[in-house]
């Protein structure tokens, strides 16, 4: 248990940005639960997203929207 932070970094892949000859790429490793997660900034606030390549919409939780300075009560939910 005492070494879990060190072991965790070694056995659980994390998000990383790499620069390639053709530009910049981001690698998103599969999580232990089989899903892909990506931390991105919304209005300068870090938000954890689930990566779904077949998704039609990009959705924020009400709490994440508020943290990013977006008032969910002022939005028109049309999607």
Beta strands, then each sheet from edge to edge (+ up, - down):
strand 1: 16-20
strand 2: 23-27
strand 3: 37-42
strand 4: 45-50
sheet 1: 1+ 2-
sheet 2: 3+ 4-
end
